[in-house]
Amino acid sequence: MNKLKELFILFLTFFKVGLFTFGGGYAMVAIIEREFVERKKWLSAEEFADVLTIAESTPGPISVNSATYIGYKRRGFFGSVFSTLGLILPSLVIIFCISLFFDEFIELVWVKYAFTGIRAAVVFLILSAGIKLFLKLKKTVYNVAAFIISTLLLVAITLFSWNFPAVFIILIGGAVGIAIWLISTAARKDRNKGGKE
């Protein structure tokens, strides 16, 4: 595929995601997954899960980080620029236009009702993305246990209004993953040593 054409496709795809997705970064995850994993097949489900892990673990909105990473993976520096620009441009233009007459806009009755409906749709989009990722996740004991424990922790934190940032759950999950890898590597080395003797 022509380099310029692919840059244009990256820009256009992320522009569409940015224009038609309400509810912020997490709501965009399902749309990005559908575009790049299911339709274009530029990423596997596992690669997309890795993209989300990196995007969530680094500073900045998850959707922007995902766009930057996917763009870079496809077309290097310019791919990341075109993807990120495509994603943020619709929001930038729309928010700028709304800011010009915000007070009048927010008072419109149909706008209030539209926002109520959009909130419900956003919850569905986020939940849908989470379920899809879980279904495509390799069902190892660690992955399933990590998913269940993380979900229960997030529900408990929300229900009981604990002041525990979600980023710590990600960091704890990462630390546990590294610990399991170190233990399994050490056990494998011991088995290999025992086999040689």
C-alpha positions as CSV (number, residue, x, y, z in Angstrom):
1,M,0.0,0.0,0.0
2,N,1.3,3.5,-0.9
3,K,2.7,5.2,2.2
4,L,0.8,8.5,1.6
5,K,-2.4,6.6,1.1
6,E,-2.0,4.7,4.3
7,L,-1.2,7.9,6.2
8,F,-4.5,9.3,4.8
9,I,-6.4,6.2,5.9
10,L,-4.9,6.4,9.4
11,F,-5.9,10.1,9.6
12,L,-9.4,9.4,8.2
13,T,-10.1,6.4,10.4
14,F,-9.1,8.1,13.6
15,F,-10.9,11.3,12.5
16,K,-14.1,9.1,12.2
17,V,-13.4,7.6,15.6
18,G,-12.9,11.1,17.1
19,L,-16.0,12.5,15.4
20,F,-18.5,9.8,16.2
21,T,-17.5,8.6,19.6
22,F,-19.0,10.2,22.7
23,G,-17.8,9.6,26.3
24,G,-14.0,10.0,26.1
25,G,-11.1,7.5,25.7
26,Y,-12.6,4.4,27.1
27,A,-15.7,4.7,25.0
28,M,-13.4,4.9,21.9
29,V,-11.7,1.6,22.7
30,A,-14.5,-0.5,21.3
31,I,-14.6,1.6,18.1
32,I,-10.8,1.5,17.7
33,E,-10.8,-2.3,18.2
34,R,-13.5,-2.8,15.6
35,E,-11.7,-0.6,13.0
36,F,-8.1,-2.0,13.4
37,V,-8.6,-5.6,14.7
38,E,-11.9,-6.7,13.0
39,R,-12.1,-4.6,9.8
40,K,-8.6,-3.7,8.7
41,K,-6.9,-6.6,10.6
42,W,-3.8,-4.4,11.1
43,L,-3.6,-5.7,14.7
44,S,-4.3,-9.1,16.3
45,A,-6.5,-9.2,19.4
46,E,-3.5,-9.9,21.5
47,E,-1.5,-6.9,20.0
48,F,-4.5,-4.7,20.6
49,A,-4.6,-5.8,24.3
50,D,-0.9,-4.9,24.5
51,V,-1.6,-1.5,22.9
52,L,-4.2,-0.8,25.6
53,T,-1.9,-1.9,28.3
54,I,0.8,0.5,27.1
55,A,-1.7,3.3,26.4
56,E,-3.2,3.0,29.9
57,S,0.2,2.8,31.6
58,T,1.6,5.9,30.1
59,P,0.6,9.6,30.8
60,G,-2.3,11.0,28.7
61,P,-5.7,9.9,27.5
62,I,-5.9,6.2,26.5
63,S,-7.5,7.0,23.1
64,V,-4.7,9.5,22.1
65,N,-2.0,7.1,23.3
66,S,-3.6,4.3,21.4
67,A,-3.8,6.4,18.2
68,T,-0.2,7.5,18.6
69,Y,1.0,3.9,19.1
70,I,-1.0,2.4,16.3
71,G,0.0,5.1,13.9
72,Y,3.7,4.6,14.8
73,K,3.4,0.9,14.5
74,R,2.0,1.3,10.9
75,R,3.9,4.2,9.5
76,G,6.5,5.4,12.1
77,F,6.7,9.0,13.2
78,F,4.4,10.4,10.5
79,G,1.9,7.6,11.2
80,S,1.7,8.6,14.8
81,V,1.3,12.3,13.9
82,F,-1.5,11.7,11.3
83,S,-3.3,9.3,13.7
84,T,-3.2,11.6,16.7
85,L,-4.2,14.6,14.7
86,G,-7.1,12.7,13.1
87,L,-8.3,11.7,16.6
88,I,-8.1,15.1,18.3
89,L,-9.2,17.4,15.5
90,P,-12.9,16.7,15.7
91,S,-13.1,17.3,19.4
92,L,-10.9,20.4,19.1
93,V,-13.2,22.0,16.4
94,I,-16.5,20.9,18.2
95,I,-15.4,22.2,21.6
96,F,-14.1,25.4,20.1
97,C,-17.5,26.0,18.4
98,I,-19.5,25.1,21.6
99,S,-17.3,27.4,23.7
100,L,-18.4,30.4,21.6
101,F,-22.0,30.0,22.8
102,F,-21.8,27.5,25.7
103,D,-24.3,29.1,28.1
104,E,-27.0,29.1,25.4
105,F,-26.1,25.6,24.2
106,I,-26.3,24.0,27.6
107,E,-29.7,25.5,28.4
108,L,-31.4,23.9,25.4
109,V,-33.8,21.2,26.6
110,W,-33.0,18.8,23.8
111,V,-29.3,19.0,24.6
112,K,-29.9,18.0,28.2
113,Y,-32.0,15.0,27.1
114,A,-29.4,14.0,24.4
115,F,-26.6,14.0,27.1
116,T,-28.7,11.7,29.3
117,G,-29.1,9.2,26.5
118,I,-25.4,9.6,25.5
119,R,-24.3,8.7,29.1
120,A,-26.2,5.4,29.0
121,A,-24.7,4.6,25.6
122,V,-21.1,5.4,26.8
123,V,-21.5,2.9,29.7
124,F,-22.5,0.2,27.1
125,L,-19.5,1.1,24.9
126,I,-17.0,0.8,27.8
127,L,-18.6,-2.4,29.0
128,S,-18.6,-3.9,25.5
129,A,-14.9,-3.1,25.0
130,G,-14.1,-4.8,28.4
131,I,-16.1,-7.9,27.6
132,K,-14.6,-8.2,24.1
133,L,-11.0,-7.9,25.5
134,F,-11.8,-10.5,28.1
135,L,-13.2,-13.0,25.6
136,K,-10.1,-12.7,23.4
137,L,-7.7,-12.9,26.3
138,K,-5.7,-16.1,26.7
139,K,-7.5,-18.0,29.4
140,T,-4.5,-18.8,31.6
141,V,-4.9,-19.1,35.4
142,Y,-3.1,-15.8,35.9
143,N,-5.1,-13.9,33.3
144,V,-8.5,-15.0,34.6
145,A,-7.5,-14.5,38.3
146,A,-6.1,-11.0,37.5
147,F,-9.3,-10.1,35.6
148,I,-11.6,-11.3,38.4
149,I,-9.5,-9.7,41.2
150,S,-9.2,-6.3,39.3
151,T,-12.9,-6.3,38.5
152,L,-13.8,-7.0,42.2
153,L,-11.4,-4.3,43.4
154,L,-12.7,-1.7,41.0
155,V,-16.3,-2.5,42.0
156,A,-15.4,-2.3,45.7
157,I,-13.5,1.0,45.2
158,T,-16.5,2.5,43.4
159,L,-19.2,1.2,45.8
160,F,-17.4,2.2,49.0
161,S,-15.9,5.4,47.5
162,W,-12.4,4.4,48.5
163,N,-9.7,6.9,47.5
164,F,-7.6,4.3,45.6
165,P,-6.5,5.4,42.1
166,A,-7.1,2.8,39.3
167,V,-3.5,3.3,38.1
168,F,-2.3,1.5,41.3
169,I,-4.3,-1.6,40.3
170,I,-2.5,-1.5,36.9
171,L,0.9,-1.2,38.6
172,I,0.1,-4.0,41.1
173,G,-1.0,-6.2,38.1
174,G,2.3,-5.4,36.3
175,A,4.4,-6.2,39.4
176,V,2.5,-9.5,40.0
177,G,3.0,-10.4,36.3
178,I,6.8,-9.7,36.5
179,A,7.0,-11.7,39.8
180,I,5.2,-14.7,38.2
181,W,7.5,-14.5,35.2
182,L,10.7,-14.4,37.4
183,I,9.4,-17.4,39.5
184,S,8.5,-19.4,36.4
185,T,11.9,-18.6,34.7
186,A,13.8,-19.7,37.9
187,A,11.7,-22.9,38.1
188,R,12.5,-23.6,34.4
189,K,16.2,-23.1,35.0
190,D,16.1,-25.5,38.0
191,R,14.3,-28.1,35.9
192,N,16.8,-27.8,33.1
193,K,19.7,-28.0,35.5
194,G,18.2,-31.1,37.1
195,G,17.7,-32.7,33.7
196,K,21.3,-32.1,32.7
197,E,22.6,-33.7,35.9
